[in-house]
Amino acid sequence: MGRIIIVAGPGPRTARLQPGPIGAVVVVLVGSSSPPLARSGELEIHPDLDWLLHCGLMGSRDGSGDSAEGQGYAADIDSIREAQARIAPYVHRTPVLSSTSIDAIAGKQLFFKCECFQKAGAFKIRGASNSIFALDDEQASKGVVTHSSGNHAAAVALAAKLRGIPAHIVIPRNAPACKVENVKRYGGRIIWSDVSIESRESVCKRVQEETGAVLIHPFNNKYTISGQGTVSLELLEQVPDIDTIIVPISGGGLISGVTLAAKAINPSIRILAAEPKGADDSAQSKAAGKIITLPSTNTIADGLRAFLGDLTWPVVRDLVDDVIVVDDVAIVEAMKMCYEILKVAVEPSGAIGLAAALSSEFKQSSAWHESSKIGIIVSGGNVDLGVLWESLYKR
């Protein structure tokens, strides 16, 4: 028989079955301080109780009630299709571009899903609008709050404006100027924090307590993940025979949604994550089989510095096929190629998919040999002109 994992948790005394790691069933004993005794080999107490309680099995750590009960992940194809219907009036159906010149360089057919042309300049409006328009009127009346260094901040501000509710945006002091201006343009109330994630979360919590606003998490939220998954639905409608998709990875909201949608439509499709060398926690996590966080990050891709969340990690662990790590030089070269050949200005985070597709790591892998038509998620185009100029012509 398969393993049975028994864990305990607080609350009214109940018990329920949950999906667990491959070959195992989780029995959650709520209201019990310890699991019952059992014969060795039949029952196992998982060594990481916190992971089991919070990785989509009993809800999220921030108390928002996100869970993946009954399915093992925080979203599925039904929730992603519901998101697509919910957000349709508020987002663009972005184009897919291709280039025979880039195909010749890559040695494969590449299809660029251009979220740089999305409202607010990035894919983030999908998850933000799904989260905000899913709120009931009473919740929405208190406004929303989030913390972000850039694109999610602008997306929440815009989605809140479209719904007619206040948006409180906690932004670290090192956020790119163009992304701060986007928040101001959409009417978000900016509250500054220090650079650390601890400071951002602390300030965010204080704003919640002061205003009663609902937290719209940048990635660790089932509505955010479902909203981001609509990118996959569109891409596979536009180019149905894609066999591989390369997706930027940071906190994991985008790649989780893209993966869950794409593999529901085509179980054999390959999903590859693209990650900067100076923030390669996802690659390290996949190798270690557990979430790894880094003491610091150092990359030009400012949108890819977050670490995986407890709702996104299970998808990355189980369903993302591999992580391709590239350095900043390769990212800048990809930005330059997008600008000079595709005639599209993209931010470093948006160019990393192309950098991964052109990398020696990818070309030496079995995934490259087994791929024919590759989708590239160009996640955003919010880059300061000065930074773009310096990146393209002074390196």
BALOBA-1460 file (C-alpha; in Angstrom, 3 decimals):
// residues 395
<rec num="1" residu="m" x="0.000" y="0.000" z="0.000"/>
<rec num="2" residu="g" x="1.061" y="3.629" z="-0.435"/>
<rec num="3" residu="r" x="2.353" y="5.748" z="2.420"/>
<rec num="4" residu="i" x="-0.149" y="7.374" z="4.772"/>
<rec num="5" residu="i" x="1.049" y="10.641" z="6.245"/>
<rec num="6" residu="i" x="-0.718" y="11.868" z="9.366"/>
<rec num="7" residu="v" x="-0.364" y="15.465" z="10.463"/>
<rec num="8" residu="a" x="-2.075" y="17.493" z="13.157"/>
<rec num="9" residu="g" x="-3.445" y="21.017" z="13.146"/>
<rec num="10" residu="p" x="-5.456" y="23.416" z="15.295"/>
<rec num="11" residu="g" x="-9.217" y="23.994" z="15.088"/>
<rec num="12" residu="p" x="-12.461" y="22.107" z="15.705"/>
<rec num="13" residu="r" x="-11.749" y="18.389" z="15.826"/>
<rec num="14" residu="t" x="-12.197" y="16.898" z="12.362"/>
<rec num="15" residu="a" x="-10.264" y="14.667" z="10.020"/>
<rec num="16" residu="r" x="-9.996" y="14.716" z="6.252"/>
<rec num="17" residu="l" x="-8.011" y="13.205" z="3.421"/>
<rec num="18" residu="q" x="-5.794" y="15.332" z="1.220"/>
<rec num="19" residu="p" x="-3.629" y="14.589" z="-1.814"/>
<rec num="20" residu="g" x="0.003" y="14.293" z="-0.831"/>
<rec num="21" residu="p" x="3.394" y="13.558" z="-2.354"/>
<rec num="22" residu="i" x="3.433" y="10.899" z="-5.064"/>
<rec num="23" residu="g" x="2.350" y="7.546" z="-3.681"/>
<rec num="24" residu="a" x="1.028" y="8.968" z="-0.417"/>
<rec num="25" residu="v" x="-2.212" y="10.082" z="1.174"/>
<rec num="26" residu="v" x="-2.339" y="12.807" z="3.793"/>
<rec num="27" residu="v" x="-4.735" y="12.486" z="6.718"/>
<rec num="28" residu="v" x="-5.180" y="15.884" z="8.358"/>
<rec num="29" residu="l" x="-6.298" y="15.607" z="11.984"/>
<rec num="30" residu="v" x="-7.559" y="19.053" z="12.920"/>
<rec num="31" residu="g" x="-7.909" y="19.734" z="16.646"/>
<rec num="32" residu="s" x="-5.368" y="17.096" z="17.605"/>
<rec num="33" residu="s" x="-2.071" y="18.040" z="19.176"/>
<rec num="34" residu="s" x="-0.321" y="14.867" z="18.018"/>
<rec num="35" residu="p" x="-0.928" y="11.984" z="15.622"/>
<rec num="36" residu="p" x="-2.014" y="8.560" z="16.881"/>
<rec num="37" residu="l" x="0.470" y="5.773" z="17.321"/>
<rec num="38" residu="a" x="0.817" y="3.329" z="14.445"/>
<rec num="39" residu="r" x="2.836" y="0.301" z="13.426"/>
<rec num="40" residu="s" x="6.130" y="1.218" z="11.804"/>
<rec num="41" residu="g" x="6.020" y="1.287" z="8.024"/>
<rec num="42" residu="e" x="2.288" y="1.944" z="7.747"/>
<rec num="43" residu="l" x="2.147" y="5.515" z="8.995"/>
<rec num="44" residu="e" x="4.648" y="8.290" z="8.499"/>
<rec num="45" residu="i" x="4.856" y="11.682" z="10.173"/>
<rec num="46" residu="h" x="6.126" y="14.120" z="7.566"/>
<rec num="47" residu="p" x="9.243" y="15.909" z="8.859"/>
<rec num="48" residu="d" x="8.100" y="19.273" z="7.512"/>
<rec num="49" residu="l" x="4.723" y="19.801" z="9.160"/>
<rec num="50" residu="d" x="4.646" y="23.477" z="8.192"/>
<rec num="51" residu="w" x="4.982" y="22.604" z="4.496"/>
<rec num="52" residu="l" x="2.073" y="20.148" z="4.644"/>
<rec num="53" residu="l" x="-0.166" y="22.510" z="6.552"/>
<rec num="54" residu="h" x="0.434" y="25.409" z="4.223"/>
<rec num="55" residu="c" x="1.394" y="24.178" z="0.745"/>
<rec num="56" residu="g" x="-2.154" y="24.363" z="-0.537"/>
<rec num="57" residu="l" x="-3.388" y="21.609" z="1.811"/>
<rec num="58" residu="m" x="-4.845" y="23.709" z="4.640"/>
<rec num="59" residu="g" x="-4.490" y="27.273" z="3.401"/>
<rec num="60" residu="s" x="-1.887" y="29.993" z="3.026"/>
<rec num="61" residu="r" x="0.310" y="31.435" z="5.726"/>
<rec num="62" residu="d" x="-1.077" y="34.933" z="5.331"/>
<rec num="63" residu="g" x="-4.529" y="33.785" z="6.449"/>
<rec num="64" residu="s" x="-6.180" y="34.657" z="3.152"/>
<rec num="65" residu="g" x="-7.814" y="31.227" z="2.950"/>
<rec num="66" residu="d" x="-6.081" y="30.193" z="-0.258"/>
<rec num="67" residu="s" x="-5.953" y="26.442" z="-0.506"/>
<rec num="68" residu="a" x="-5.893" y="23.687" z="-3.050"/>
<rec num="69" residu="e" x="-8.137" y="21.303" z="-1.184"/>
<rec num="70" residu="g" x="-9.234" y="18.383" z="-3.282"/>
<rec num="71" residu="q" x="-6.813" y="19.069" z="-6.110"/>
<rec num="72" residu="g" x="-3.311" y="19.435" z="-4.689"/>
<rec num="73" residu="y" x="-2.574" y="22.772" z="-6.362"/>
<rec num="74" residu="a" x="-3.823" y="26.308" z="-5.870"/>
<rec num="75" residu="a" x="-5.542" y="26.497" z="-9.280"/>
<rec num="76" residu="d" x="-6.823" y="24.264" z="-12.055"/>
<rec num="77" residu="i" x="-8.097" y="24.598" z="-15.603"/>
<rec num="78" residu="d" x="-11.616" y="25.429" z="-14.397"/>
<rec num="79" residu="s" x="-10.470" y="28.278" z="-12.134"/>
<rec num="80" residu="i" x="-8.240" y="29.586" z="-14.945"/>
<rec num="81" residu="r" x="-11.124" y="29.554" z="-17.427"/>
<rec num="82" residu="e" x="-13.305" y="31.311" z="-14.849"/>
<rec num="83" residu="a" x="-10.555" y="33.907" z="-14.516"/>
<rec num="84" residu="q" x="-10.445" y="34.363" z="-18.284"/>
<rec num="85" residu="a" x="-14.166" y="35.172" z="-18.350"/>
<rec num="86" residu="r" x="-13.919" y="37.443" z="-15.296"/>
<rec num="87" residu="i" x="-11.025" y="39.570" z="-16.549"/>
<rec num="88" residu="a" x="-11.915" y="39.719" z="-20.253"/>
<rec num="89" residu="p" x="-13.276" y="43.308" z="-20.084"/>
<rec num="90" residu="y" x="-10.157" y="44.566" z="-18.310"/>
<rec num="91" residu="v" x="-7.163" y="43.054" z="-20.121"/>
<rec num="92" residu="h" x="-5.771" y="42.903" z="-23.643"/>
<rec num="93" residu="r" x="-5.540" y="39.715" z="-25.663"/>
<rec num="94" residu="t" x="-1.873" y="40.234" z="-26.428"/>
<rec num="95" residu="p" x="-0.304" y="39.340" z="-29.784"/>
<rec num="96" residu="v" x="2.122" y="36.551" z="-30.589"/>
<rec num="97" residu="l" x="5.089" y="37.686" z="-32.666"/>
<rec num="98" residu="s" x="7.648" y="35.629" z="-34.553"/>
<rec num="99" residu="s" x="10.815" y="36.357" z="-36.482"/>
<rec num="100" residu="t" x="12.511" y="34.221" z="-39.112"/>
<rec num="101" residu="s" x="15.777" y="36.001" z="-38.252"/>
<rec num="102" residu="i" x="15.579" y="34.998" z="-34.604"/>
<rec num="103" residu="d" x="14.440" y="31.495" z="-35.577"/>
<rec num="104" residu="a" x="17.604" y="31.140" z="-37.650"/>
<rec num="105" residu="i" x="19.734" y="32.167" z="-34.683"/>
<rec num="106" residu="a" x="17.865" y="29.899" z="-32.266"/>
<rec num="107" residu="g" x="17.609" y="26.907" z="-34.576"/>
<rec num="108" residu="k" x="13.955" y="26.535" z="-33.572"/>
<rec num="109" residu="q" x="10.659" y="28.277" z="-34.249"/>
<rec num="110" residu="l" x="10.031" y="30.775" z="-31.468"/>
<rec num="111" residu="f" x="6.684" y="32.410" z="-30.725"/>
<rec num="112" residu="f" x="6.750" y="35.476" z="-28.481"/>
<rec num="113" residu="k" x="3.658" y="36.029" z="-26.338"/>
<rec num="114" residu="c" x="4.009" y="39.771" z="-25.892"/>
<rec num="115" residu="e" x="2.695" y="40.697" z="-22.452"/>
<rec num="116" residu="c" x="4.819" y="43.818" z="-22.807"/>
<rec num="117" residu="f" x="1.804" y="45.125" z="-24.770"/>
<rec num="118" residu="q" x="-0.558" y="44.320" z="-21.906"/>
<rec num="119" residu="k" x="-2.345" y="46.983" z="-19.847"/>
<rec num="120" residu="a" x="0.102" y="48.451" z="-17.316"/>
<rec num="121" residu="g" x="2.884" y="47.005" z="-19.465"/>
<rec num="122" residu="a" x="3.030" y="43.481" z="-18.036"/>
<rec num="123" residu="f" x="1.137" y="40.236" z="-17.437"/>
<rec num="124" residu="k" x="0.477" y="41.202" z="-13.812"/>
<rec num="125" residu="i" x="-2.866" y="42.878" z="-14.596"/>
<rec num="126" residu="r" x="-4.301" y="39.411" z="-15.248"/>
<rec num="127" residu="g" x="-3.789" y="38.140" z="-11.716"/>
<rec num="128" residu="a" x="-4.477" y="41.493" z="-10.080"/>
<rec num="129" residu="s" x="-7.776" y="42.042" z="-11.881"/>
<rec num="130" residu="n" x="-8.899" y="38.469" z="-11.238"/>
<rec num="131" residu="s" x="-8.156" y="38.855" z="-7.529"/>
<rec num="132" residu="i" x="-9.835" y="42.254" z="-7.215"/>
<rec num="133" residu="f" x="-12.949" y="41.514" z="-9.268"/>
<rec num="134" residu="a" x="-13.421" y="38.238" z="-7.353"/>
<rec num="135" residu="l" x="-13.907" y="40.200" z="-4.101"/>
<rec num="136" residu="d" x="-17.448" y="40.683" z="-2.870"/>
<rec num="137" residu="d" x="-18.696" y="44.251" z="-2.490"/>
<rec num="138" residu="e" x="-18.143" y="44.380" z="1.265"/>
<rec num="139" residu="q" x="-14.536" y="43.242" z="0.940"/>
<rec num="140" residu="a" x="-13.863" y="45.558" z="-1.985"/>
<rec num="141" residu="s" x="-15.288" y="48.603" z="-0.198"/>
<rec num="142" residu="k" x="-12.334" y="48.525" z="2.208"/>
<rec num="143" residu="g" x="-9.833" y="48.716" z="-0.621"/>
<rec num="144" residu="v" x="-6.833" y="46.559" z="-1.402"/>
<rec num="145" residu="v" x="-3.179" y="46.558" z="-0.384"/>
<rec num="146" residu="t" x="-0.088" y="44.938" z="-1.801"/>
<rec num="147" residu="h" x="3.687" y="45.145" z="-1.727"/>
<rec num="148" residu="s" x="5.689" y="45.126" z="-4.928"/>
<rec num="149" residu="s" x="8.796" y="46.607" z="-6.500"/>
<rec num="150" residu="g" x="7.112" y="47.203" z="-9.808"/>
<rec num="151" residu="n" x="4.676" y="45.581" z="-12.200"/>
<rec num="152" residu="h" x="2.311" y="44.024" z="-9.665"/>
<rec num="153" residu="a" x="2.086" y="47.380" z="-7.893"/>
<rec num="154" residu="a" x="0.927" y="49.119" z="-11.056"/>
<rec num="155" residu="a" x="-1.418" y="46.266" z="-11.912"/>
<rec num="156" residu="v" x="-3.160" y="46.396" z="-8.526"/>
<rec num="157" residu="a" x="-3.454" y="50.179" z="-8.763"/>
<rec num="158" residu="l" x="-5.028" y="49.921" z="-12.213"/>
<rec num="159" residu="a" x="-7.380" y="47.044" z="-11.353"/>
<rec num="160" residu="a" x="-8.526" y="48.885" z="-8.216"/>
<rec num="161" residu="k" x="-9.127" y="52.010" z="-10.281"/>
<rec num="162" residu="l" x="-11.215" y="49.992" z="-12.742"/>
<rec num="163" residu="r" x="-13.308" y="48.680" z="-9.849"/>
<rec num="164" residu="g" x="-13.492" y="52.091" z="-8.196"/>
<rec num="165" residu="i" x="-11.859" y="51.186" z="-4.888"/>
<rec num="166" residu="p" x="-8.756" y="52.440" z="-3.019"/>
<rec num="167" residu="a" x="-5.364" y="50.810" z="-3.590"/>
<rec num="168" residu="h" x="-2.574" y="51.065" z="-1.011"/>
<rec num="169" residu="i" x="0.758" y="50.132" z="-2.586"/>
<rec num="170" residu="v" x="3.829" y="49.388" z="-0.476"/>
<rec num="171" residu="i" x="6.926" y="49.987" z="-2.598"/>
<rec num="172" residu="p" x="10.601" y="49.522" z="-1.653"/>
<rec num="173" residu="r" x="12.790" y="52.562" z="-2.075"/>
<rec num="174" residu="n" x="14.893" y="50.913" z="-4.805"/>
<rec num="175" residu="a" x="11.948" y="50.333" z="-7.184"/>
<rec num="176" residu="p" x="12.525" y="51.440" z="-10.806"/>
<rec num="177" residu="a" x="11.292" y="54.991" z="-11.407"/>
<rec num="178" residu="c" x="9.163" y="54.063" z="-14.417"/>
<rec num="179" residu="k" x="7.263" y="51.477" z="-12.377"/>
<rec num="180" residu="v" x="6.651" y="53.939" z="-9.537"/>
<rec num="181" residu="e" x="5.282" y="56.414" z="-12.080"/>
<rec num="182" residu="n" x="2.855" y="53.762" z="-13.330"/>
<rec num="183" residu="v" x="1.444" y="53.376" z="-9.819"/>
<rec num="184" residu="k" x="0.986" y="57.141" z="-9.548"/>
<rec num="185" residu="r" x="-0.615" y="57.262" z="-12.992"/>
<rec num="186" residu="y" x="-3.262" y="54.749" z="-11.940"/>
<rec num="187" residu="g" x="-4.050" y="56.522" z="-8.697"/>
<rec num="188" residu="g" x="-2.463" y="54.150" z="-6.201"/>
<rec num="189" residu="r" x="-1.550" y="55.474" z="-2.765"/>
<rec num="190" residu="i" x="2.187" y="54.839" z="-2.362"/>
<rec num="191" residu="i" x="3.639" y="53.860" z="1.017"/>
<rec num="192" residu="w" x="7.414" y="53.503" z="1.026"/>
<rec num="193" residu="s" x="9.281" y="50.677" z="2.729"/>
<rec num="194" residu="d" x="12.869" y="49.570" z="3.079"/>
<rec num="195" residu="v" x="14.232" y="47.159" z="0.502"/>
<rec num="196" residu="s" x="13.977" y="43.925" z="2.517"/>
<rec num="197" residu="i" x="10.998" y="41.626" z="2.149"/>
<rec num="198" residu="e" x="10.579" y="41.777" z="5.931"/>
<rec num="199" residu="s" x="10.128" y="45.545" z="5.776"/>
<rec num="200" residu="r" x="7.707" y="45.312" z="2.867"/>
<rec num="201" residu="e" x="5.567" y="42.722" z="4.609"/>
<rec num="202" residu="s" x="5.650" y="44.605" z="7.921"/>
<rec num="203" residu="v" x="4.502" y="47.856" z="6.326"/>
<rec num="204" residu="c" x="1.866" y="45.980" z="4.358"/>
<rec num="205" residu="k" x="0.521" y="44.387" z="7.540"/>
<rec num="206" residu="r" x="0.361" y="47.780" z="9.255"/>
<rec num="207" residu="v" x="-1.625" y="49.246" z="6.351"/>
<rec num="208" residu="q" x="-4.009" y="46.287" z="6.511"/>
<rec num="209" residu="e" x="-4.586" y="46.858" z="10.207"/>
<rec num="210" residu="e" x="-5.150" y="50.593" z="9.701"/>
<rec num="211" residu="t" x="-7.480" y="50.367" z="6.716"/>
<rec num="212" residu="g" x="-9.013" y="46.887" z="6.673"/>
<rec num="213" residu="a" x="-7.828" y="46.561" z="3.074"/>
<rec num="214" residu="v" x="-7.628" y="43.102" z="1.480"/>
<rec num="215" residu="l" x="-4.156" y="41.813" z="0.670"/>
<rec num="216" residu="i" x="-3.583" y="41.064" z="-3.024"/>
<rec num="217" residu="h" x="-0.453" y="38.961" z="-2.920"/>
<rec num="218" residu="p" x="1.908" y="39.282" z="-5.902"/>
<rec num="219" residu="f" x="2.020" y="35.526" z="-6.497"/>
<rec num="220" residu="n" x="1.045" y="33.401" z="-3.494"/>
<rec num="221" residu="n" x="-2.704" y="33.643" z="-4.045"/>
<rec num="222" residu="k" x="-5.026" y="31.285" z="-5.897"/>
<rec num="223" residu="y" x="-6.793" y="34.092" z="-7.776"/>
<rec num="224" residu="t" x="-3.482" y="35.610" z="-8.826"/>
<rec num="225" residu="i" x="-2.249" y="32.240" z="-10.088"/>
<rec num="226" residu="s" x="-5.496" y="31.576" z="-11.967"/>
<rec num="227" residu="g" x="-5.360" y="35.002" z="-13.578"/>
<rec num="228" residu="q" x="-1.793" y="34.526" z="-14.748"/>
<rec num="229" residu="g" x="-2.767" y="31.170" z="-16.221"/>
<rec num="230" residu="t" x="-4.904" y="32.936" z="-18.820"/>
<rec num="231" residu="v" x="-1.653" y="33.707" z="-20.663"/>
<rec num="232" residu="s" x="-1.451" y="29.976" z="-21.478"/>
<rec num="233" residu="l" x="-5.042" y="29.761" z="-22.643"/>
<rec num="234" residu="e" x="-4.469" y="32.583" z="-25.129"/>
<rec num="235" residu="l" x="-1.091" y="31.337" z="-26.341"/>
<rec num="236" residu="l" x="-2.380" y="27.831" z="-27.035"/>
<rec num="237" residu="e" x="-5.394" y="29.251" z="-28.852"/>
<rec num="238" residu="q" x="-3.083" y="31.396" z="-30.989"/>
<rec num="239" residu="v" x="-0.449" y="28.690" z="-31.640"/>
<rec num="240" residu="p" x="-2.059" y="25.330" z="-30.766"/>
<rec num="241" residu="d" x="0.882" y="23.111" z="-31.707"/>
<rec num="242" residu="i" x="3.504" y="24.638" z="-29.416"/>
<rec num="243" residu="d" x="5.399" y="21.833" z="-27.673"/>
<rec num="244" residu="t" x="7.492" y="23.860" z="-25.201"/>
<rec num="245" residu="i" x="6.892" y="27.073" z="-23.255"/>
<rec num="246" residu="i" x="9.672" y="29.060" z="-21.579"/>
<rec num="247" residu="v" x="8.473" y="31.215" z="-18.695"/>
<rec num="248" residu="p" x="10.303" y="33.712" z="-16.438"/>
<rec num="249" residu="i" x="10.299" y="32.569" z="-12.820"/>
<rec num="250" residu="s" x="10.458" y="34.513" z="-9.570"/>
<rec num="251" residu="g" x="7.753" y="34.048" z="-6.947"/>
<rec num="252" residu="g" x="6.168" y="31.512" z="-9.270"/>
<rec num="253" residu="g" x="2.680" y="32.926" z="-9.857"/>
<rec num="254" residu="l" x="3.086" y="33.230" z="-13.622"/>
<rec num="255" residu="i" x="4.755" y="29.881" z="-14.206"/>
<rec num="256" residu="s" x="2.286" y="28.116" z="-11.905"/>
<rec num="257" residu="g" x="-0.708" y="29.438" z="-13.808"/>
<rec num="258" residu="v" x="0.897" y="28.866" z="-17.203"/>
<rec num="259" residu="t" x="1.886" y="25.312" z="-16.267"/>
<rec num="260" residu="l" x="-1.464" y="24.280" z="-14.792"/>
<rec num="261" residu="a" x="-3.362" y="25.580" z="-17.818"/>
<rec num="262" residu="a" x="-0.971" y="24.280" z="-20.462"/>
<rec num="263" residu="k" x="-0.621" y="20.776" z="-19.026"/>
<rec num="264" residu="a" x="-4.373" y="20.475" z="-18.595"/>
<rec num="265" residu="i" x="-4.777" y="21.225" z="-22.303"/>
<rec num="266" residu="n" x="-1.738" y="19.237" z="-23.464"/>
<rec num="267" residu="p" x="-0.227" y="16.933" z="-20.805"/>
<rec num="268" residu="s" x="2.859" y="16.307" z="-22.920"/>
<rec num="269" residu="i" x="3.795" y="19.985" z="-23.285"/>
<rec num="270" residu="r" x="7.158" y="20.921" z="-21.793"/>
<rec num="271" residu="i" x="7.397" y="23.874" z="-19.374"/>
<rec num="272" residu="l" x="10.816" y="25.404" z="-18.753"/>
<rec num="273" residu="a" x="11.556" y="28.163" z="-16.257"/>
<rec num="274" residu="a" x="14.025" y="30.930" z="-17.094"/>
<rec num="275" residu="e" x="15.888" y="32.363" z="-14.111"/>
<rec num="276" residu="p" x="18.749" y="34.860" z="-13.620"/>
<rec num="277" residu="k" x="21.998" y="33.499" z="-12.236"/>
<rec num="278" residu="g" x="22.031" y="36.150" z="-9.524"/>
<rec num="279" residu="a" x="18.642" y="35.006" z="-8.190"/>
<rec num="280" residu="d" x="18.603" y="31.287" z="-8.920"/>
<rec num="281" residu="d" x="16.621" y="30.095" z="-5.899"/>
<rec num="282" residu="s" x="14.177" y="28.146" z="-8.077"/>
<rec num="283" residu="a" x="16.945" y="26.128" z="-9.723"/>
<rec num="284" residu="q" x="18.442" y="25.426" z="-6.313"/>
<rec num="285" residu="s" x="15.025" y="24.506" z="-4.922"/>
<rec num="286" residu="k" x="14.352" y="22.041" z="-7.747"/>
<rec num="287" residu="a" x="17.740" y="20.438" z="-7.189"/>
<rec num="288" residu="a" x="17.257" y="20.221" z="-3.418"/>
<rec num="289" residu="g" x="13.619" y="19.139" z="-3.511"/>
<rec num="290" residu="k" x="12.643" y="21.883" z="-1.079"/>
<rec num="291" residu="i" x="12.277" y="25.656" z="-1.065"/>
<rec num="292" residu="i" x="15.646" y="27.399" z="-0.935"/>
<rec num="293" residu="t" x="15.866" y="31.124" z="-0.230"/>
<rec num="294" residu="l" x="18.947" y="33.222" z="-0.860"/>
<rec num="295" residu="p" x="20.540" y="35.730" z="1.524"/>
<rec num="296" residu="s" x="20.589" y="38.293" z="-1.294"/>
<rec num="297" residu="t" x="20.041" y="38.614" z="-5.032"/>
<rec num="298" residu="n" x="22.041" y="40.425" z="-7.685"/>
<rec num="299" residu="t" x="20.578" y="40.699" z="-11.177"/>
<rec num="300" residu="i" x="19.542" y="43.302" z="-13.724"/>
<rec num="301" residu="a" x="16.163" y="41.531" z="-13.851"/>
<rec num="302" residu="d" x="14.531" y="43.504" z="-11.021"/>
<rec num="303" residu="g" x="11.225" y="41.685" z="-11.516"/>
<rec num="304" residu="l" x="12.765" y="38.263" z="-10.799"/>
<rec num="305" residu="r" x="14.137" y="38.705" z="-7.291"/>
<rec num="306" residu="a" x="11.307" y="37.175" z="-5.238"/>
<rec num="307" residu="f" x="11.406" y="33.645" z="-3.855"/>
<rec num="308" residu="l" x="8.900" y="30.844" z="-4.394"/>
<rec num="309" residu="g" x="5.770" y="30.768" z="-2.253"/>
<rec num="310" residu="d" x="4.112" y="27.813" z="-0.555"/>
<rec num="311" residu="l" x="1.314" y="27.783" z="-3.145"/>
<rec num="312" residu="t" x="3.645" y="28.056" z="-6.147"/>
<rec num="313" residu="w" x="6.387" y="25.687" z="-5.042"/>
<rec num="314" residu="p" x="4.337" y="22.473" z="-5.416"/>
<rec num="315" residu="v" x="3.644" y="23.315" z="-9.077"/>
<rec num="316" residu="v" x="7.271" y="24.131" z="-9.766"/>
<rec num="317" residu="r" x="8.425" y="21.027" z="-7.911"/>
<rec num="318" residu="d" x="6.015" y="18.607" z="-9.584"/>
<rec num="319" residu="l" x="5.163" y="19.986" z="-13.019"/>
<rec num="320" residu="v" x="7.841" y="22.394" z="-14.272"/>
<rec num="321" residu="d" x="10.219" y="20.277" z="-16.316"/>
<rec num="322" residu="d" x="13.447" y="22.200" z="-15.767"/>
<rec num="323" residu="v" x="14.956" y="25.563" z="-14.843"/>
<rec num="324" residu="i" x="17.390" y="27.265" z="-17.232"/>
<rec num="325" residu="v" x="19.733" y="29.729" z="-15.529"/>
<rec num="326" residu="v" x="21.256" y="32.597" z="-17.531"/>
<rec num="327" residu="d" x="23.527" y="35.474" z="-16.568"/>
<rec num="328" residu="d" x="22.878" y="39.183" z="-16.943"/>
<rec num="329" residu="v" x="25.053" y="39.454" z="-20.047"/>
<rec num="330" residu="a" x="22.787" y="36.992" z="-21.846"/>
<rec num="331" residu="i" x="19.695" y="38.875" z="-20.640"/>
<rec num="332" residu="v" x="21.032" y="42.164" z="-22.014"/>
<rec num="333" residu="e" x="21.867" y="40.532" z="-25.345"/>
<rec num="334" residu="a" x="18.307" y="39.223" z="-25.518"/>
<rec num="335" residu="m" x="16.942" y="42.716" z="-24.747"/>
<rec num="336" residu="k" x="19.053" y="44.053" z="-27.588"/>
<rec num="337" residu="m" x="17.802" y="41.366" z="-29.969"/>
<rec num="338" residu="c" x="14.176" y="42.112" z="-29.081"/>
<rec num="339" residu="y" x="14.766" y="45.801" z="-29.711"/>
<rec num="340" residu="e" x="16.750" y="45.488" z="-32.924"/>
<rec num="341" residu="i" x="14.988" y="42.528" z="-34.580"/>
<rec num="342" residu="l" x="11.487" y="42.314" z="-33.088"/>
<rec num="343" residu="k" x="11.354" y="46.114" z="-32.717"/>
<rec num="344" residu="v" x="10.004" y="45.675" z="-29.189"/>
<rec num="345" residu="a" x="11.414" y="47.292" z="-26.048"/>
<rec num="346" residu="v" x="11.277" y="44.818" z="-23.163"/>
<rec num="347" residu="e" x="12.471" y="44.877" z="-19.578"/>
<rec num="348" residu="p" x="15.169" y="42.426" z="-18.480"/>
<rec num="349" residu="s" x="12.611" y="40.099" z="-16.886"/>
<rec num="350" residu="g" x="10.726" y="40.038" z="-20.178"/>
<rec num="351" residu="a" x="13.836" y="39.193" z="-22.211"/>
<rec num="352" residu="i" x="15.017" y="36.289" z="-20.082"/>
<rec num="353" residu="g" x="12.904" y="33.720" z="-21.939"/>
<rec num="354" residu="l" x="14.717" y="34.483" z="-25.176"/>
<rec num="355" residu="a" x="18.042" y="34.442" z="-23.334"/>
<rec num="356" residu="a" x="17.186" y="30.956" z="-22.062"/>
<rec num="357" residu="a" x="16.145" y="29.749" z="-25.528"/>
<rec num="358" residu="l" x="19.520" y="30.849" z="-26.918"/>
<rec num="359" residu="s" x="21.591" y="29.520" z="-24.019"/>
<rec num="360" residu="s" x="24.140" y="26.739" z="-24.303"/>
<rec num="361" residu="e" x="22.487" y="25.037" z="-21.315"/>
<rec num="362" residu="f" x="19.251" y="24.679" z="-23.261"/>
<rec num="363" residu="k" x="20.928" y="23.690" z="-26.531"/>
<rec num="364" residu="q" x="22.847" y="20.923" z="-24.803"/>
<rec num="365" residu="s" x="19.729" y="19.489" z="-23.161"/>
<rec num="366" residu="s" x="17.346" y="16.807" z="-24.336"/>
<rec num="367" residu="a" x="14.575" y="19.422" z="-24.121"/>
<rec num="368" residu="w" x="16.143" y="21.367" z="-27.005"/>
<rec num="369" residu="h" x="16.377" y="18.309" z="-29.218"/>
<rec num="370" residu="e" x="12.776" y="17.346" z="-28.441"/>
<rec num="371" residu="s" x="11.366" y="20.848" z="-29.007"/>
<rec num="372" residu="s" x="10.176" y="22.208" z="-32.333"/>
<rec num="373" residu="k" x="7.842" y="25.135" z="-31.664"/>
<rec num="374" residu="i" x="8.688" y="27.093" z="-28.539"/>
<rec num="375" residu="g" x="6.510" y="29.692" z="-26.855"/>
<rec num="376" residu="i" x="8.355" y="32.500" z="-25.075"/>
<rec num="377" residu="i" x="6.468" y="34.522" z="-22.458"/>
<rec num="378" residu="v" x="7.671" y="38.119" z="-22.799"/>
<rec num="379" residu="s" x="6.424" y="39.106" z="-19.382"/>
<rec num="380" residu="g" x="6.759" y="42.890" z="-19.453"/>
<rec num="381" residu="g" x="8.091" y="46.042" z="-21.057"/>
<rec num="382" residu="n" x="8.409" y="48.467" z="-18.155"/>
<rec num="383" residu="v" x="12.004" y="49.606" z="-18.364"/>
<rec num="384" residu="d" x="13.445" y="53.071" z="-17.744"/>
<rec num="385" residu="l" x="14.710" y="54.546" z="-21.005"/>
<rec num="386" residu="g" x="18.023" y="55.405" z="-19.400"/>
<rec num="387" residu="v" x="18.467" y="51.832" z="-18.218"/>
<rec num="388" residu="l" x="17.470" y="50.508" z="-21.638"/>
<rec num="389" residu="w" x="19.969" y="52.761" z="-23.392"/>
<rec num="390" residu="e" x="22.771" y="51.846" z="-21.001"/>
<rec num="391" residu="s" x="21.964" y="48.151" z="-21.249"/>
<rec num="392" residu="l" x="21.901" y="48.145" z="-25.042"/>
<rec num="393" residu="y" x="24.811" y="50.354" z="-25.915"/>
<rec num="394" residu="k" x="27.192" y="50.723" z="-22.976"/>
<rec num="395" residu="r" x="27.922" y="47.098" z="-22.122"/>
